[in-house]
C-alpha cells in the first residue's frame, strides 16, 4: 500500500483563513456582545435587555492579545451571572470590573 494524501483533500485543506483578533476589531465588539446577548447560553430567557455605556467601554479597552475571543466570552458569561444574581435587566461597569 502506498502512503499518499488525496490531491482533492489536500486542495481543500490547503487554505489559510485569517480571522483578525479582537484587538483589530474593537469597533465590532458591540455587535459581538449583541449576538451573545441573543443566545440562551449567555442570556437565559432574554432577561438582560441592555449593556451600559461604561461596561461596553471597559470591554472595548481590554487587551485581547492573549485570550482573544475566549477572554470576551468568559467575561460576558461571568457578567451575565452577576446581573442575574442581582435581578437586573442591564449590565453595568461593575459587572465587568468585578469579573
PyMOL commands that set and color helices and strands:
alter all, ss='L'
color gray80, all
select helices_A, chain A and resi 7-13+22-37+44-46+53-60+69-86+93-97
alter helices_A, ss='H'
color red, helices_A
select strands_A, chain A and resi 50-51+90-91
alter strands_A, ss='S'
color yellow, strands_A
deselect
rebuild
show_as cartoon
